[in-house]
Amino acid sequence: MSDDPAGPVQPSVPAPRLLSGNTRGERTRVRGRLALLLLGGASMLLGLSAGLMLLGLPAPITTERLPEVHGQLMIVGFLGTLIALERAIALRQAWAYAAPLATGVGALLLVTPLPMTAGLAVQAVGLGILVAVYAAIWRRAASTALAIQWLGSFLALCASLLWLAQVPTGALFPFLAGFLVLTIAGERLELAHVASPPPGAARSLLLISAAVAITGAGSLLWPTPGSELFGASLLATVLWLLRYDVATRTIRSVGLPRYTAANLLLGMAWLAVAGITWLTLGPQPDGPGYDVVVHAIGLGFAMSMVLAHAPIILPAVLIRPLPYRPVLYLATAALQVSLILRVAGEVRGAGWAWQAGGAGNVAALLAFVAMAAVLVVRR
């Protein structure tokens, strides 16, 4: 793990060695990781098509079931596969790669003629393996950050099992939100040492994370108080990140550190939007409020974090650099502006703004993928 704030590397992922192509094993390893990454990418494309259908817009892929599995495709199939792949690389054991394989394959099964339970069951297996991967990493090097991430993976597994029990996504979304928030919060704790936090910082985040998990689960049993407390827990997470995260320092830097910090801080702002919504309005199982919290977390928070970490994580996955270029800010700006338009349209009842913002979200993510691919290939 680097102590240089100008170029931090995720400590749970081995620092990448640039691809030389000199050994068959190296090429095989990269191809395997790329195949798993493409599974996640396919899940994202299917999920984006589902999102366009839900917006009432033309979509490149249309099936009757697709809108029903939008959440499973984006959160477990795409983001879950990326997280599981990163953890498998960190563990360096072959069995760990079954986690991203199962979450990705399960997502594809969801859009086949097979019963939906088949895809959900495979995804649940993948998330169960992810929980075991975290446990194996813990046995090697226990840490508070790892405990927080394990807790997030456990929430994802619970959500997957609840899906199998036919609990609607709207009711269990706090489980999924907790998965994303705790995974990212744990990773940010791993890098907080750059800002030299006091000894109690890790313990306080662990307590906040426990509150996120407990209140998220409690929102299913006691919707109103559980959702309000869950929102308060998310706001506490935001305050912790603003106090201790290295992004509050590196935003004053230049190049990649500033780009990473800008995306991180924007993600924190959207996490605050979701927290305030739950805290003030209570349960959001459907309707405009549900659209706001889902996309504030899934797009505003999680995707901003993906954009922030991509130049750091992708080199470890593909053993090829993703060089920073200022053009990457275009995707960041497009995502933020379109999401603001979408949320404003939802809140004000302006259907055109809601649809235009949603279409802009899709375009922003696809633009980032295209730019990243070009930068990797050209390098």
Summary of the structure (lengths in Angstrom):
residues: 379
radius of gyration: 19.3
end to end distance: 24.1
largest distance: 58.9
contacts: 1403
relative contact order: 0.10
helix: 80%
strand: 0%
